[in-house]
Amino acid sequence: MRQWRVGSFSMGLVLVLLGIGLLLYQFKGSPAALDLIINWWPLALIFLGIEVLVAGFFQRGDKISIKYDFWSVLLVIVFFFSSLAGYALHESGMITLVREAVQVKEHAVTLPEEVIPLTGIERVVLSCAGGELELRSSDGDAARIFGQGTFIAASAGEAAALAKVIDADYYVEGSTLYLQINQPPLRSTPFGWHRTGEVSRTVLIPAGVALELRNNSGYQTRVILNDLAAPWSIHADGTLQAELSSSLDATVYGLSSHAGSFRGNADWNVGETGSQAVATFTLGEGTWPLNLTAEWEIEVNVH
């Protein structure tokens, strides 16, 4: 009398599907394999049911001895519950997040240049929420913003799209321009919220326009001034590094947490006021005030 081990065929089907999924992973990437597993696991249950029905039909004539393969059936049951868990994760959006986490990688992108006319503007209030910032004085009549970014995205096209959505925002009130430099948005991942990228920008501001800058990012702020013909005030939550031309006509005021924060070749005159340290030095006749404030350190080099 022949013996039929119910469950062996179903387990074989499961292994075939798993092998095909892994093969697709090698040639097409994990999303194809993941879709195959999610969409086709129910076939294992269908064939297991067919096995049970066919075995019951043939057993009526006592022509075949039926034995249930415990381990095969158990394996199919395990994959059944795994499939249910997969569907639950898919409906909750977790599968999409996992797929995105697997696909994404870093892409270097050149940020689109932004030109903001400053006709009739006497003062610019500039704020930056993140990323490294380099500030330079210019002799033009417009503010210019450009830079580089590294974005975590599934493709170079998606990275380029992310670079376009972080354009600076600004509005004008009277003779003052308020300029906000935006940062890459947050992305939800299975491991929490993370930035979609990091950016480094250069901002050119005409030397004859008054400026108030606050960089709240904690990253380095670098200032390069070859000319100055208006009051400038710069606050950085991180470190502040300045390269100043010896031909400037400015009085530099520094404010930081302690006296050892002032570095560089500038001839600092350091003092203290309460819990903060202050320092000054003069270039030329010291006509224009240049206020430098940093939480960590201020390094000024004069060339």
MARBATOR-132628 format. One record per residue (C-alpha): residue number from 1; residue in three letters; z, y, x; chain. Coordinates in nm, 2 decimals. Each point is the difference from the previous one (the first is absolute). Last residue first. Layout:
// residues N
@i NUM, aa ALA, up Z, north Y, east X, ch A
...
// end
This chain:
// residues 303
@i 303, aa HIS, up 0.64, north 8.88, east 4.50, ch A
@i 302, aa VAL, up 0.34, north 0.00, east -0.18, ch A
@i 301, aa ASN, up 0.16, north -0.32, east -0.10, ch A
@i 300, aa VAL, up 0.24, north -0.03, east -0.29, ch A
@i 299, aa GLU, up 0.19, north -0.31, east -0.09, ch A
@i 298, aa ILE, up 0.23, north 0.02, east -0.31, ch A
@i 297, aa GLU, up 0.22, north -0.29, east -0.08, ch A
@i 296, aa TRP, up 0.15, north -0.19, east -0.29, ch A
@i 295, aa GLU, up 0.04, north 0.19, east -0.33, ch A
@i 294, aa ALA, up -0.26, north 0.26, east 0.09, ch A
@i 293, aa THR, up -0.04, north 0.38, east -0.05, ch A
@i 292, aa LEU, up -0.25, north 0.22, east 0.18, ch A
@i 291, aa ASN, up -0.02, north 0.37, east -0.10, ch A
@i 290, aa LEU, up -0.29, north 0.20, east 0.16, ch A
@i 289, aa PRO, up 0.06, north 0.37, east -0.04, ch A
@i 288, aa TRP, up -0.29, north 0.24, east 0.09, ch A
@i 287, aa THR, up 0.05, north 0.29, east 0.24, ch A
@i 286, aa GLY, up 0.17, north -0.17, east 0.30, ch A
@i 285, aa GLU, up -0.14, north 0.24, east 0.26, ch A
@i 284, aa GLY, up -0.17, north -0.28, east 0.18, ch A
@i 283, aa LEU, up 0.17, north -0.33, east -0.06, ch A
@i 282, aa THR, up 0.37, north 0.00, east -0.08, ch A
@i 281, aa PHE, up 0.27, north -0.27, east -0.01, ch A
@i 280, aa THR, up 0.25, north -0.11, east -0.25, ch A
@i 279, aa ALA, up 0.26, north -0.27, east -0.07, ch A
@i 278, aa VAL, up 0.23, north -0.11, east -0.28, ch A
@i 277, aa ALA, up 0.23, north -0.30, east -0.03, ch A
@i 276, aa GLN, up 0.16, north -0.10, east -0.32, ch A
@i 275, aa SER, up 0.35, north -0.10, east -0.12, ch A
@i 274, aa GLY, up 0.13, north 0.36, east 0.01, ch A
@i 273, aa THR, up -0.25, north 0.23, east 0.18, ch A
@i 272, aa GLU, up -0.08, north -0.12, east 0.35, ch A
@i 271, aa GLY, up -0.19, north 0.15, east 0.30, ch A
@i 270, aa VAL, up -0.30, north -0.08, east 0.21, ch A
@i 269, aa ASN, up -0.23, north 0.24, east 0.18, ch A
@i 268, aa TRP, up -0.30, north -0.21, east 0.05, ch A
@i 267, aa ASP, up -0.25, north 0.07, east 0.28, ch A
@i 266, aa ALA, up -0.27, north -0.24, east -0.13, ch A
@i 265, aa ASN, up -0.08, north -0.29, east 0.23, ch A
@i 264, aa GLY, up 0.08, north -0.27, east -0.26, ch A
@i 263, aa ARG, up 0.32, north -0.08, east -0.19, ch A
@i 262, aa PHE, up 0.24, north 0.14, east -0.25, ch A
@i 261, aa SER, up 0.19, north -0.28, east -0.18, ch A
@i 260, aa GLY, up 0.28, north 0.00, east 0.26, ch A
@i 259, aa ALA, up 0.16, north 0.30, east -0.17, ch A
@i 258, aa HIS, up 0.07, north -0.19, east -0.32, ch A
@i 257, aa SER, up -0.13, north -0.04, east -0.36, ch A
@i 256, aa SER, up -0.30, north 0.23, east 0.03, ch A
@i 255, aa LEU, up -0.12, north 0.36, east -0.04, ch A
@i 254, aa GLY, up -0.25, north 0.16, east 0.23, ch A
@i 253, aa TYR, up -0.12, north 0.36, east -0.01, ch A
@i 252, aa VAL, up -0.32, north 0.10, east 0.19, ch A
@i 251, aa THR, up -0.08, north 0.37, east 0.05, ch A
@i 250, aa ALA, up -0.37, north 0.05, east 0.01, ch A
@i 249, aa ASP, up -0.29, north 0.17, east 0.16, ch A
@i 248, aa LEU, up -0.19, north -0.31, east 0.12, ch A
@i 247, aa SER, up -0.18, north 0.01, east 0.33, ch A
@i 246, aa SER, up 0.21, north -0.28, east 0.14, ch A
@i 245, aa SER, up -0.17, north -0.23, east -0.25, ch A
@i 244, aa LEU, up 0.24, north -0.23, east -0.18, ch A
@i 243, aa GLU, up 0.01, north -0.38, east -0.03, ch A
@i 242, aa ALA, up 0.27, north -0.09, east -0.25, ch A
@i 241, aa GLN, up 0.17, north -0.34, east -0.08, ch A
@i 240, aa LEU, up 0.22, north -0.04, east -0.30, ch A
@i 239, aa THR, up 0.20, north -0.32, east -0.07, ch A
@i 238, aa GLY, up 0.08, north -0.12, east -0.34, ch A
@i 237, aa ASP, up 0.10, north 0.20, east -0.31, ch A
@i 236, aa ALA, up -0.23, north 0.28, east 0.12, ch A
@i 235, aa HIS, up 0.02, north 0.37, east -0.09, ch A
@i 234, aa ILE, up -0.25, north 0.25, east 0.11, ch A
@i 233, aa SER, up 0.01, north 0.38, east -0.06, ch A
@i 232, aa TRP, up -0.29, north 0.22, east 0.11, ch A
@i 231, aa PRO, up -0.01, north 0.38, east -0.01, ch A
@i 230, aa ALA, up -0.35, north 0.15, east 0.05, ch A
@i 229, aa ALA, up -0.24, north 0.07, east 0.29, ch A
@i 228, aa LEU, up 0.03, north -0.32, east 0.21, ch A
@i 227, aa ASP, up -0.25, north -0.15, east 0.24, ch A
@i 226, aa ASN, up -0.04, north -0.31, east 0.21, ch A
@i 225, aa LEU, up 0.25, north -0.19, east -0.21, ch A
@i 224, aa ILE, up 0.03, north -0.38, east 0.00, ch A
@i 223, aa VAL, up 0.27, north -0.14, east -0.22, ch A
@i 222, aa ARG, up 0.08, north -0.38, east -0.03, ch A
@i 221, aa THR, up 0.22, north -0.14, east -0.28, ch A
@i 220, aa GLN, up 0.13, north -0.35, east 0.06, ch A
@i 219, aa TYR, up 0.09, north -0.22, east -0.29, ch A
@i 218, aa GLY, up 0.31, north 0.05, east -0.22, ch A
@i 217, aa SER, up -0.23, north 0.07, east -0.29, ch A
@i 216, aa ASN, up 0.15, north 0.32, east -0.13, ch A
@i 215, aa ASN, up -0.24, north 0.23, east 0.18, ch A
@i 214, aa ARG, up 0.07, north 0.36, east -0.10, ch A
@i 213, aa LEU, up -0.24, north 0.27, east 0.10, ch A
@i 212, aa GLU, up 0.02, north 0.38, east -0.08, ch A
@i 211, aa LEU, up -0.29, north 0.19, east 0.13, ch A
@i 210, aa ALA, up -0.11, north 0.37, east 0.02, ch A
@i 209, aa VAL, up -0.38, north 0.04, east 0.04, ch A
@i 208, aa GLY, up -0.13, north 0.17, east 0.31, ch A
@i 207, aa ALA, up -0.02, north -0.32, east 0.21, ch A
@i 206, aa PRO, up -0.23, north -0.17, east -0.25, ch A
@i 205, aa ILE, up 0.13, north -0.34, east -0.09, ch A
@i 204, aa LEU, up -0.15, north -0.33, east 0.12, ch A
@i 203, aa VAL, up 0.17, north -0.32, east -0.12, ch A
@i 202, aa THR, up -0.03, north -0.34, east 0.19, ch A
@i 201, aa ARG, up 0.10, north -0.31, east -0.18, ch A
@i 200, aa SER, up 0.13, north -0.35, east 0.08, ch A
@i 199, aa VAL, up 0.01, north -0.25, east -0.28, ch A
@i 198, aa GLU, up 0.18, north -0.33, east -0.08, ch A
@i 197, aa GLY, up -0.10, north -0.24, east -0.27, ch A
@i 196, aa THR, up 0.04, north -0.17, east -0.33, ch A
@i 195, aa ARG, up 0.38, north 0.08, east 0.02, ch A
@i 194, aa HIS, up 0.22, north -0.29, east -0.12, ch A
@i 193, aa TRP, up 0.19, north -0.09, east -0.31, ch A
@i 192, aa GLY, up 0.17, north -0.34, east -0.01, ch A
@i 191, aa PHE, up -0.05, north -0.34, east 0.15, ch A
@i 190, aa PRO, up -0.23, north -0.14, east -0.27, ch A
@i 189, aa THR, up -0.20, north 0.32, east 0.05, ch A
@i 188, aa SER, up -0.02, north 0.33, east -0.19, ch A
@i 187, aa ARG, up -0.20, north 0.27, east 0.18, ch A
@i 186, aa LEU, up 0.12, north 0.35, east 0.08, ch A
@i 185, aa PRO, up -0.24, north 0.29, east 0.02, ch A
@i 184, aa PRO, up -0.15, north 0.13, east 0.33, ch A
@i 183, aa GLN, up 0.14, north 0.35, east 0.08, ch A
@i 182, aa ASN, up -0.07, north 0.34, east -0.14, ch A
@i 181, aa ILE, up -0.01, north 0.34, east 0.18, ch A
@i 180, aa GLN, up 0.12, north 0.27, east -0.23, ch A
@i 179, aa LEU, up -0.13, north 0.36, east 0.04, ch A
@i 178, aa TYR, up 0.14, north 0.30, east -0.17, ch A
@i 177, aa LEU, up -0.22, north 0.31, east 0.07, ch A
@i 176, aa THR, up 0.17, north 0.34, east -0.02, ch A
@i 175, aa SER, up -0.18, north 0.33, east -0.08, ch A
@i 174, aa GLY, up 0.07, north -0.02, east -0.37, ch A
@i 173, aa GLU, up 0.07, north -0.35, east -0.09, ch A
@i 172, aa VAL, up -0.26, north -0.25, east 0.13, ch A
@i 171, aa TYR, up -0.01, north -0.37, east -0.05, ch A
@i 170, aa TYR, up -0.03, north -0.30, east 0.23, ch A
@i 169, aa ASP, up -0.03, north -0.38, east 0.00, ch A
@i 168, aa ALA, up -0.10, north -0.19, east 0.31, ch A
@i 167, aa ASP, up -0.24, north -0.29, east -0.03, ch A
@i 166, aa ILE, up 0.18, north -0.34, east -0.02, ch A
@i 165, aa VAL, up -0.25, north -0.16, east -0.25, ch A
@i 164, aa LYS, up -0.29, north 0.01, east 0.25, ch A
@i 163, aa ALA, up 0.18, north -0.21, east 0.27, ch A
@i 162, aa LEU, up 0.08, north -0.27, east -0.26, ch A
@i 161, aa ALA, up -0.37, north -0.02, east -0.09, ch A
@i 160, aa ALA, up -0.09, north -0.05, east 0.37, ch A
@i 159, aa ALA, up 0.26, north -0.29, east 0.02, ch A
@i 158, aa GLU, up -0.16, north -0.16, east -0.31, ch A
@i 157, aa GLY, up -0.34, north 0.02, east 0.16, ch A
@i 156, aa ALA, up 0.13, north -0.15, east 0.32, ch A
@i 155, aa SER, up 0.13, north -0.30, east -0.19, ch A
@i 154, aa ALA, up 0.32, north -0.16, east -0.14, ch A
@i 153, aa ALA, up 0.22, north 0.29, east 0.10, ch A
@i 152, aa ILE, up 0.27, north 0.11, east 0.24, ch A
@i 151, aa PHE, up -0.10, north 0.34, east 0.12, ch A
@i 150, aa THR, up 0.00, north 0.15, east 0.35, ch A
@i 149, aa GLY, up -0.07, north 0.37, east -0.01, ch A
@i 148, aa GLN, up -0.16, north 0.27, east 0.21, ch A
@i 147, aa GLY, up -0.01, north 0.38, east -0.02, ch A
@i 146, aa PHE, up -0.14, north 0.31, east -0.16, ch A
@i 145, aa ILE, up 0.14, north 0.32, east -0.17, ch A
@i 144, aa ARG, up -0.15, north 0.34, east 0.04, ch A
@i 143, aa ALA, up 0.15, north 0.33, east -0.12, ch A
@i 142, aa ALA, up -0.26, north 0.28, east -0.03, ch A
@i 141, aa ASP, up -0.08, north 0.34, east 0.16, ch A
@i 140, aa GLY, up -0.05, north -0.12, east 0.36, ch A
@i 139, aa ASP, up 0.18, north 0.10, east 0.32, ch A
@i 138, aa SER, up 0.21, north -0.32, east 0.02, ch A
@i 137, aa SER, up 0.36, north -0.10, east 0.04, ch A
@i 136, aa ARG, up 0.08, north -0.37, east 0.03, ch A
@i 135, aa LEU, up 0.23, north -0.23, east -0.19, ch A
@i 134, aa GLU, up 0.02, north -0.37, east 0.07, ch A
@i 133, aa LEU, up 0.16, north -0.22, east -0.26, ch A
@i 132, aa GLU, up 0.12, north -0.36, east 0.01, ch A
@i 131, aa GLY, up 0.04, north -0.17, east -0.33, ch A
@i 130, aa GLY, up 0.21, north 0.09, east -0.31, ch A
@i 129, aa ALA, up 0.09, north 0.26, east -0.26, ch A
@i 128, aa CYS, up -0.17, north 0.30, east 0.14, ch A
@i 127, aa SER, up 0.06, north 0.36, east -0.12, ch A
@i 126, aa LEU, up -0.20, north 0.32, east 0.07, ch A
@i 125, aa VAL, up 0.09, north 0.34, east -0.12, ch A
@i 124, aa VAL, up -0.29, north 0.23, east 0.10, ch A
@i 123, aa ARG, up 0.03, north 0.38, east 0.01, ch A
@i 122, aa GLU, up -0.24, north 0.29, east 0.00, ch A
@i 121, aa ILE, up -0.28, north -0.15, east -0.21, ch A
@i 120, aa GLY, up -0.28, north 0.24, east -0.12, ch A
@i 119, aa THR, up -0.27, north -0.24, east 0.13, ch A
@i 118, aa LEU, up 0.18, north -0.31, east 0.11, ch A
@i 117, aa PRO, up -0.28, north -0.26, east -0.07, ch A
@i 116, aa ILE, up 0.12, north -0.36, east 0.00, ch A
@i 115, aa VAL, up -0.21, north -0.25, east 0.20, ch A
@i 114, aa GLU, up 0.08, north -0.37, east -0.03, ch A
@i 113, aa GLU, up -0.14, north -0.26, east 0.24, ch A
@i 112, aa PRO, up -0.03, north -0.35, east -0.14, ch A
@i 111, aa LEU, up 0.25, north -0.24, east 0.18, ch A
@i 110, aa THR, up -0.15, north -0.23, east 0.26, ch A
@i 109, aa VAL, up 0.10, north -0.35, east -0.09, ch A
@i 108, aa ALA, up 0.15, north -0.29, east 0.20, ch A
@i 107, aa HIS, up 0.04, north -0.31, east -0.21, ch A
@i 106, aa GLU, up 0.30, north -0.23, east -0.01, ch A
@i 105, aa LYS, up 0.00, north -0.33, east -0.19, ch A
@i 104, aa VAL, up 0.02, north -0.10, east -0.37, ch A
@i 103, aa GLN, up -0.11, north -0.34, east -0.13, ch A
@i 102, aa VAL, up 0.32, north -0.19, east 0.00, ch A
@i 101, aa ALA, up 0.22, north 0.28, east -0.15, ch A
@i 100, aa GLU, up -0.27, north 0.06, east -0.26, ch A
@i 99, aa ARG, up 0.01, north -0.37, east -0.11, ch A
@i 98, aa VAL, up 0.38, north 0.01, east -0.01, ch A
@i 97, aa LEU, up -0.01, north 0.31, east -0.21, ch A
@i 96, aa THR, up -0.25, north -0.15, east -0.24, ch A
@i 95, aa ILE, up 0.20, north -0.32, east -0.02, ch A
@i 94, aa MET, up 0.31, north 0.20, east -0.08, ch A
@i 93, aa GLY, up -0.17, north 0.17, east -0.30, ch A
@i 92, aa SER, up 0.24, north -0.15, east -0.26, ch A
@i 91, aa GLU, up -0.28, north -0.21, east -0.15, ch A
@i 90, aa HIS, up -0.09, north -0.15, east 0.33, ch A
@i 89, aa LEU, up 0.36, north -0.07, east 0.09, ch A
@i 88, aa ALA, up 0.04, north -0.19, east -0.33, ch A
@i 87, aa TYR, up -0.32, north -0.18, east 0.05, ch A
@i 86, aa GLY, up 0.11, north -0.11, east 0.35, ch A
@i 85, aa ALA, up 0.33, north -0.12, east -0.14, ch A
@i 84, aa LEU, up -0.18, north -0.20, east -0.26, ch A
@i 83, aa SER, up -0.22, north -0.15, east 0.28, ch A
@i 82, aa SER, up 0.30, north -0.08, east 0.21, ch A
@i 81, aa PHE, up 0.14, north -0.18, east -0.31, ch A
@i 80, aa PHE, up -0.31, north -0.21, east -0.02, ch A
@i 79, aa PHE, up -0.02, north -0.05, east 0.37, ch A
@i 78, aa VAL, up 0.35, north -0.16, east -0.01, ch A
@i 77, aa ILE, up -0.11, north -0.21, east -0.30, ch A
@i 76, aa VAL, up -0.31, north -0.11, east 0.19, ch A
@i 75, aa LEU, up 0.22, north -0.10, east 0.30, ch A
@i 74, aa LEU, up 0.24, north -0.19, east -0.23, ch A
@i 73, aa VAL, up -0.29, north -0.19, east -0.16, ch A
@i 72, aa SER, up -0.13, north -0.10, east 0.35, ch A
@i 71, aa TRP, up 0.35, north -0.10, east 0.11, ch A
@i 70, aa PHE, up 0.07, north -0.21, east -0.30, ch A
@i 69, aa ASP, up -0.33, north -0.18, east -0.01, ch A
@i 68, aa TYR, up 0.01, north -0.14, east -0.35, ch A
@i 67, aa LYS, up -0.08, north -0.37, east -0.02, ch A
@i 66, aa ILE, up -0.25, north -0.14, east -0.25, ch A
@i 65, aa SER, up -0.11, north -0.36, east 0.00, ch A
@i 64, aa ILE, up -0.36, north -0.04, east -0.12, ch A
@i 63, aa LYS, up -0.17, north -0.25, east -0.23, ch A
@i 62, aa ASP, up 0.29, north -0.01, east -0.24, ch A
@i 61, aa GLY, up -0.26, north 0.10, east -0.27, ch A
@i 60, aa ARG, up 0.21, north 0.30, east -0.11, ch A
@i 59, aa GLN, up 0.06, north 0.11, east 0.36, ch A
@i 58, aa PHE, up -0.35, north 0.14, east 0.02, ch A
@i 57, aa PHE, up 0.07, north 0.27, east -0.26, ch A
@i 56, aa GLY, up 0.34, north 0.09, east 0.15, ch A
@i 55, aa ALA, up -0.15, north 0.04, east 0.35, ch A
@i 54, aa VAL, up -0.28, north 0.22, east -0.15, ch A
@i 53, aa LEU, up 0.26, north 0.23, east -0.17, ch A
@i 52, aa VAL, up 0.23, north 0.02, east 0.31, ch A
@i 51, aa GLU, up -0.29, north 0.07, east 0.23, ch A
@i 50, aa ILE, up -0.14, north 0.26, east -0.23, ch A
@i 49, aa GLY, up 0.34, north 0.18, east 0.00, ch A
@i 48, aa LEU, up 0.01, north -0.01, east 0.38, ch A
@i 47, aa PHE, up -0.36, north 0.14, east 0.00, ch A
@i 46, aa ILE, up 0.10, north 0.29, east -0.22, ch A
@i 45, aa LEU, up 0.32, north 0.07, east 0.20, ch A
@i 44, aa ALA, up -0.20, north 0.01, east 0.33, ch A
@i 43, aa LEU, up -0.26, north 0.22, east -0.17, ch A
@i 42, aa PRO, up 0.27, north 0.25, east -0.08, ch A
@i 41, aa TRP, up 0.01, north 0.10, east 0.38, ch A
@i 40, aa TRP, up -0.35, north 0.16, east -0.03, ch A
@i 39, aa ASN, up 0.05, north 0.37, east -0.06, ch A
@i 38, aa ILE, up 0.30, north 0.07, east 0.22, ch A
@i 37, aa ILE, up -0.10, north -0.22, east 0.28, ch A
@i 36, aa LEU, up -0.36, north 0.13, east 0.01, ch A
@i 35, aa ASP, up 0.11, north 0.36, east -0.02, ch A
@i 34, aa LEU, up 0.23, north -0.05, east 0.29, ch A
@i 33, aa ALA, up -0.27, north -0.16, east 0.21, ch A
@i 32, aa ALA, up -0.24, north 0.28, east -0.07, ch A
@i 31, aa PRO, up 0.28, north 0.26, east 0.08, ch A
@i 30, aa SER, up 0.08, north -0.18, east 0.33, ch A
@i 29, aa GLY, up -0.32, north 0.07, east 0.19, ch A
@i 28, aa LYS, up -0.36, north -0.11, east -0.05, ch A
@i 27, aa PHE, up -0.07, north -0.26, east 0.28, ch A
@i 26, aa GLN, up 0.34, north -0.14, east 0.10, ch A
@i 25, aa TYR, up 0.17, north 0.08, east -0.33, ch A
@i 24, aa LEU, up -0.28, north -0.17, east -0.18, ch A
@i 23, aa LEU, up 0.08, north -0.32, east 0.19, ch A
@i 22, aa LEU, up 0.37, north 0.04, east -0.09, ch A
@i 21, aa GLY, up -0.09, north 0.02, east -0.36, ch A
@i 20, aa ILE, up -0.24, north -0.30, east 0.02, ch A
@i 19, aa GLY, up 0.28, north -0.20, east 0.16, ch A
@i 18, aa LEU, up 0.25, north 0.10, east -0.27, ch A
@i 17, aa LEU, up -0.25, north -0.10, east -0.27, ch A
@i 16, aa VAL, up -0.07, north -0.33, east 0.16, ch A
@i 15, aa LEU, up 0.38, north -0.06, east 0.04, ch A
@i 14, aa VAL, up 0.06, north 0.07, east -0.36, ch A
@i 13, aa LEU, up -0.28, north -0.23, east -0.10, ch A
@i 12, aa GLY, up 0.14, north -0.28, east 0.21, ch A
@i 11, aa MET, up 0.34, north 0.05, east -0.17, ch A
@i 10, aa SER, up -0.18, north -0.04, east -0.34, ch A
@i 9, aa PHE, up -0.17, north -0.32, east 0.11, ch A
@i 8, aa SER, up 0.32, north -0.15, east 0.13, ch A
@i 7, aa GLY, up 0.19, north 0.09, east -0.32, ch A
@i 6, aa VAL, up -0.03, north -0.33, east -0.19, ch A
@i 5, aa ARG, up -0.01, north -0.29, east 0.24, ch A
@i 4, aa TRP, up -0.23, north -0.25, east -0.17, ch A
@i 3, aa GLN, up 0.05, north -0.37, east 0.07, ch A
@i 2, aa ARG, up -0.26, north -0.27, east -0.05, ch A
@i 1, aa MET, up 0.10, north -0.34, east -0.14, ch A
// end
